Amino acid sequence: MKKLLLNLFFTFGVLGIISAQDFTTPDTGITYSLDDLVTASPSTISVSGTTYTLVGNLTISATDALLIDSDITLEIGADLLITVFGDFSVDADNVLFTAIDTAAPYDGFRFEEFSTISIQNSTIQYGGGMRVLTETFSINNCVLTNNVSGVSTGSVLSFSRGTPQITNNAFTFNETPAISSGANTQVSAYIFNNYIEGNNQANNNRPQINMGTTMTSEPLRIIENTIIGDRNLTMVGGIAVANLVGGSINAIIDDNVIRDNRYGLTIVGNNSFAYVRNNVIEDNDSQGSPNVGGSGISLSTSAAGMEVIASGNQFRRNLWGITVIGQASINLGDGAGNPGQNVFSQNGNGGTTYALYNNTANTLMAMNNCWIEESVPNTLADAESVIVHQNDMASLGLVNFDPVNCDFLSVEDVLTEEVSIYPNPTDGRLFVSNNQIFNQMNVYSIDGKLVMEKTLQIGENELFFNLNSGIYLLELNGETSRAIKKLIIK
């Protein structure tokens, strides 16, 4: 009997120790450092040098704060969760959040409503993502990679409200999509200058950026991002913005590069307004099935009330250039407020080129566009040959595409587009191929500081960079040309 009691004591004692490893700050208005947490609860978090190890769940209470302002590594145990009701700030040059065992991810971060979150210059990996319930959230110049479905099941960053700021980050090869918001919530995020590649490795039917309804007073802004697909993933799209629950969409989608996904951009649902301008949307055909995807832009709604204004976009080698379905509508150039100047090239399937398919009864305006880039100048007959509308099927709406116009294209535009920079991300070795016009490369940090200059040769270039991991901007300069590219150093 004594031995049995001793065994029971040992069992419950161990359980008590495990339970005691969880720590919640006392809600007394204190700003904690990681060293303060080590002192307050050494059974929860320990330190060796600049590496901290978390072995229990951590909760920051509503009036308390956690500040990380020096370069550290925080290793987190399997299935553990960091929950923040108060403030959480990371403001150092190089912080790493990772799993103790990369084969046993931690559960992630949960930021409760009314918490205040600011994260800078961090790598966040092998965790379960960030469930963001607060309106006050910003993340800048961070790398989020190899994360899995955990506390955040829909994406690495999952939002529920407000105007979160997601700027200058890299999202690469996560199990889930990169960024999402709930279907029945109003989120008007600012998603700017992020590099997004190969996310949704689970290959679910979700895009890498997957947003729901927005605030009416503030637009969702998806601007200057690079969104590259993993061509082995046949179900993963580029960007989706959807109104499926009776809300509304107010969006600005400008200056993005969207390439190698199942589809480029889709907007779904009525009560939707969006500007779509100056995007490069290419090679979005990874699934290869024109019946279920492959559009550069796909617009769909079963009820009237969609207005999309598109100008200056480039569509190349998608299965479809633009598809307009149900009661959706798009203005591709009206000779007045919208200049048009969209460019189409080699979008098609089954041996037929489809620049625009108006599969609605609506009349669409599509003036001053270049419909066949490789056949400049275009004629009206050229445009007619790549547009499906009323002239092909009486039940469809008419597309007004007169005049056609390729005059806004220049030789330098074409040459700039042909320059290839790879691999990206890179470990420091970079190739610049098919260069015909640039003689100088300047490398800038994400905050605009010049960190390196390189001379470029016409033709092929092999370059080496000794730079810290992070996101950089490459400025390519020629006699009369200039281009900006993003570069990720691993």
Backbone hydrogen bonds, N-H to C=O, Kabsch-Sander energy under -0.5 kcal/mol:
donor,donor_aa,acceptor,acceptor_aa,energy
5,L,1,M,-2.7
6,L,2,K,-2.4
7,N,3,K,-2.3
8,L,4,L,-2.6
9,F,5,L,-2.7
10,F,6,L,-2.5
11,T,7,N,-2.6
12,F,8,L,-2.8
13,G,9,F,-2.4
14,V,10,F,-2.5
15,L,11,T,-2.2
16,G,12,F,-2.2
17,I,13,G,-2.1
18,I,14,V,-2.5
19,S,15,L,-2.5
20,A,16,G,-2.3
21,Q,17,I,-0.8
21,Q,18,I,-0.9
22,D,19,S,-1.3
23,F,57,N,-2.7
25,T,59,T,-2.3
32,Y,30,I,-0.6
32,Y,65,A,-3.6
37,L,33,S,-1.8
38,V,34,L,-2.2
39,T,35,D,-2.1
40,A,36,D,-2.6
41,S,37,L,-2.8
44,T,41,S,-2.2
45,I,41,S,-1.8
46,S,53,T,-2.0
48,S,51,T,-2.6
51,T,48,S,-2.0
52,Y,50,T,-0.6
52,Y,73,T,-3.3
53,T,46,S,-2.5
54,L,75,E,-3.4
55,V,44,T,-3.1
55,V,53,T,-0.5
56,G,44,T,-0.7
58,L,81,L,-1.9
59,T,23,F,-2.3
60,I,83,T,-2.8
61,S,59,T,-0.6
64,D,61,S,-1.3
65,A,30,I,-2.2
66,L,87,D,-2.0
67,L,32,Y,-2.9
68,I,89,S,-2.7
69,D,67,L,-0.6
72,I,70,S,-0.6
73,T,50,T,-2.3
74,L,96,L,-3.2
75,E,52,Y,-3.3
75,E,73,T,-0.6
76,I,98,T,-2.2
77,G,54,L,-2.0
79,D,105,P,-2.4
80,L,77,G,-1.7
82,I,108,G,-2.2
83,T,58,L,-2.8
83,T,81,L,-0.6
84,V,110,R,-2.7
85,F,60,I,-3.3
86,G,60,I,-0.9
87,D,64,D,-2.0
88,F,116,T,-2.5
89,S,66,L,-2.7
90,V,118,S,-2.7
91,D,68,I,-2.9
91,D,89,S,-0.5
95,V,121,N,-1.8
96,L,72,I,-2.2
97,F,123,T,-3.2
98,T,74,L,-2.3
98,T,96,L,-0.5
100,I,76,I,-2.4
104,A,101,D,-2.8
106,Y,126,Y,-1.3
107,D,80,L,-1.9
108,G,80,L,-1.1
109,F,129,G,-2.4
110,R,82,I,-2.7
111,F,109,F,-0.5
111,F,131,R,-2.7
112,E,84,V,-2.6
112,E,110,R,-0.7
115,S,112,E,-2.0
116,T,86,G,-2.2
117,I,136,T,-2.3
118,S,88,F,-2.4
119,I,138,S,-2.1
120,Q,90,V,-1.4
121,N,140,N,-1.6
123,T,95,V,-2.8
124,I,143,V,-3.1
125,Q,97,F,-2.4
125,Q,123,T,-0.5
126,Y,145,T,-0.9
130,M,156,V,-3.6
131,R,109,F,-2.8
132,V,130,M,-0.8
132,V,158,S,-3.1
133,L,111,F,-2.9
133,L,131,R,-0.8
134,T,111,F,-0.5
136,T,115,S,-0.6
137,F,135,E,-0.9
138,S,117,I,-1.3
139,I,165,Q,-2.3
140,N,119,I,-2.4
141,N,167,T,-1.6
143,V,122,S,-2.5
144,L,170,A,-3.3
145,T,124,I,-1.6
145,T,143,V,-0.6
146,N,172,T,-1.3
148,V,127,G,-3.2
150,G,128,G,-0.9
150,G,152,S,-1.4
151,V,107,D,-2.8
152,S,128,G,-2.1
153,T,151,V,-0.6
156,V,177,P,-2.2
157,L,178,A,-2.1
158,S,130,M,-2.4
158,S,156,V,-0.6
159,F,180,S,-2.4
160,S,132,V,-1.1
162,G,186,Q,-0.8
163,T,135,E,-0.7
165,Q,137,F,-2.3
166,I,164,P,-0.6
166,I,190,Y,-3.1
167,T,139,I,-2.3
167,T,165,Q,-0.6
168,N,192,F,-2.3
170,A,142,C,-2.6
171,F,195,Y,-3.0
172,T,144,L,-2.1
172,T,170,A,-0.5
173,F,197,E,-2.2
175,E,147,N,-3.3
178,A,208,Q,-1.5
179,I,208,Q,-1.8
180,S,157,L,-2.2
181,S,210,N,-1.6
182,G,159,F,-1.4
185,T,182,G,-1.0
187,V,185,T,-0.6
187,V,213,T,-2.1
188,S,162,G,-2.7
190,Y,164,P,-2.8
191,I,189,A,-0.7
191,I,221,R,-3.4
192,F,166,I,-2.3
192,F,190,Y,-0.7
193,N,223,I,-2.1
195,Y,169,N,-3.0
196,I,194,N,-0.6
196,I,226,T,-3.4
197,E,171,F,-2.8
198,G,228,I,-2.1
200,N,174,N,-0.7
200,N,176,T,-2.2
201,Q,174,N,-2.3
202,A,175,E,-2.2
203,N,200,N,-2.4
206,R,204,N,-2.4
208,Q,237,G,-1.8
209,I,238,G,-1.8
210,N,179,I,-2.8
211,M,240,A,-2.9
213,T,183,A,-0.6
214,T,248,S,-2.4
220,L,250,N,-2.8
221,R,189,A,-2.8
222,I,220,L,-0.5
222,I,252,I,-2.9
223,I,191,I,-2.5
223,I,221,R,-0.6
224,E,254,D,-2.0
226,T,194,N,-2.6
227,I,225,N,-0.5
227,I,257,V,-3.5
228,I,196,I,-3.2
228,I,226,T,-0.6
229,G,259,R,-2.5
231,R,229,G,-0.7
233,L,230,D,-2.7
234,T,232,N,-0.8
237,G,206,R,-0.5
237,G,235,M,-0.5
238,G,263,Y,-1.3
239,I,264,G,-2.3
240,A,209,I,-2.2
241,V,266,T,-2.1
242,A,211,M,-2.3
243,N,268,V,-2.8
244,L,242,A,-0.6
249,I,271,N,-2.7
251,A,273,F,-2.1
252,I,220,L,-2.9
253,I,275,Y,-3.0
254,D,222,I,-1.4
254,D,252,I,-0.5
255,D,277,R,-2.4
257,V,225,N,-2.7
258,I,256,N,-0.5
258,I,280,V,-3.1
259,R,227,I,-2.6
260,D,282,E,-1.4
262,R,236,V,-3.2
264,G,295,S,-2.8
265,L,296,G,-1.9
266,T,239,I,-2.1
267,I,298,S,-2.0
268,V,241,V,-2.2
269,G,300,S,-2.5
272,S,305,G,-2.2
273,F,249,I,-2.3
274,A,307,E,-2.0
275,Y,251,A,-2.1
276,V,309,I,-2.8
277,R,253,I,-1.7
278,N,311,S,-2.3
280,V,256,N,-2.9
281,I,279,N,-0.6
281,I,314,Q,-3.4
282,E,258,I,-2.1
282,E,280,V,-0.6
283,D,316,R,-2.3
285,D,283,D,-1.5
286,S,261,N,-1.7
292,V,289,S,-1.4
293,G,289,S,-0.7
294,G,262,R,-0.8
296,G,320,W,-1.9
296,G,321,G,-0.8
297,I,321,G,-1.6
298,S,265,L,-2.4
299,L,323,T,-2.5
300,S,267,I,-2.1
301,T,325,I,-1.1
307,E,272,S,-3.0
308,V,329,S,-0.6
309,I,274,A,-2.7
310,A,308,V,-0.6
310,A,331,N,-2.8
311,S,276,V,-1.6
312,G,340,G,-2.2
314,Q,279,N,-2.9
315,F,343,V,-3.3
316,R,281,I,-1.9
316,R,314,Q,-0.5
317,R,345,S,-2.3
319,L,284,N,-0.8
319,L,294,G,-1.3
320,W,294,G,-1.9
321,G,354,Y,-2.7
322,I,355,A,-1.4
323,T,297,I,-2.5
324,V,357,Y,-2.3
325,I,299,L,-2.7
326,G,359,N,-0.9
327,Q,301,T,-3.4
328,A,325,I,-1.6
331,N,308,V,-3.2
332,L,330,I,-0.6
332,L,365,M,-3.1
334,D,338,N,-1.6
335,G,338,N,-1.0
341,Q,339,P,-0.6
341,Q,368,N,-2.9
343,V,313,N,-3.0
344,F,370,C,-2.1
345,S,315,F,-2.1
348,G,318,N,-1.8
348,G,346,Q,-0.6
349,N,352,T,-1.8
352,T,349,N,-1.9
354,Y,347,N,-2.5
355,A,386,V,-2.3
356,L,386,V,-1.5
357,Y,322,I,-2.6
358,N,356,L,-0.6
358,N,388,V,-2.7
359,N,324,V,-1.7
359,N,357,Y,-1.4
360,T,358,N,-0.8
361,A,326,G,-0.5
364,L,398,L,-2.7
365,M,330,I,-0.5
366,A,400,N,-2.8
367,M,333,G,-2.5
368,N,403,P,-3.5
370,C,342,N,-2.6
371,W,369,N,-0.8
373,E,344,F,-2.6
375,S,372,I,-1.9
383,A,379,T,-1.9
384,E,380,L,-2.6
385,S,381,A,-1.6
386,V,382,D,-0.6
386,V,383,A,-1.5
387,I,383,A,-0.6
387,I,384,E,-0.7
388,V,356,L,-2.7
389,H,387,I,-0.6
390,Q,397,G,-1.5
392,D,389,H,-2.2
393,M,389,H,-1.8
396,L,393,M,-2.0
397,G,360,T,-3.3
400,N,364,L,-3.0
400,N,398,L,-0.5
401,F,399,V,-1.0
405,N,369,N,-2.2
409,L,406,C,-1.7
414,V,410,S,-1.6
415,L,411,V,-2.3
416,T,412,E,-2.6
417,E,413,D,-2.0
418,E,414,V,-1.3
419,V,415,L,-0.7
419,V,416,T,-0.9
420,S,433,S,-2.3
422,Y,431,F,-2.2
426,T,488,I,-2.5
430,L,428,G,-0.5
430,L,463,L,-2.9
431,F,422,Y,-3.4
432,V,461,N,-2.3
433,S,420,S,-2.9
433,S,431,F,-0.5
435,N,459,G,-1.9
436,Q,434,N,-0.6
439,N,477,N,-2.5
440,Q,477,N,-1.6
441,M,454,K,-3.2
442,N,475,E,-2.5
443,V,452,M,-3.2
444,Y,442,N,-0.5
444,Y,473,L,-2.9
445,S,449,K,-2.7
446,I,471,I,-0.7
448,G,445,S,-2.2
451,V,443,V,-3.1
452,M,443,V,-1.4
454,K,441,M,-3.2
456,L,439,N,-1.7
459,G,435,N,-3.1
460,E,458,I,-0.5
461,N,432,V,-1.9
463,L,430,L,-3.6
465,F,428,G,-2.6
467,L,465,F,-0.8
470,G,489,I,-2.0
472,Y,487,L,-3.1
473,L,444,Y,-2.6
474,L,485,K,-3.5
475,E,442,N,-3.1
475,E,473,L,-0.6
476,L,474,L,-0.6
476,L,483,A,-3.1
477,N,440,Q,-2.7
477,N,475,E,-0.5
478,G,481,S,-3.0
479,E,437,I,-0.6
483,A,476,L,-2.1
485,K,474,L,-2.5
487,L,472,Y,-2.7
489,I,470,G,-2.9
489,I,487,L,-0.5
490,K,426,T,-3.1
490,K,488,I,-0.6
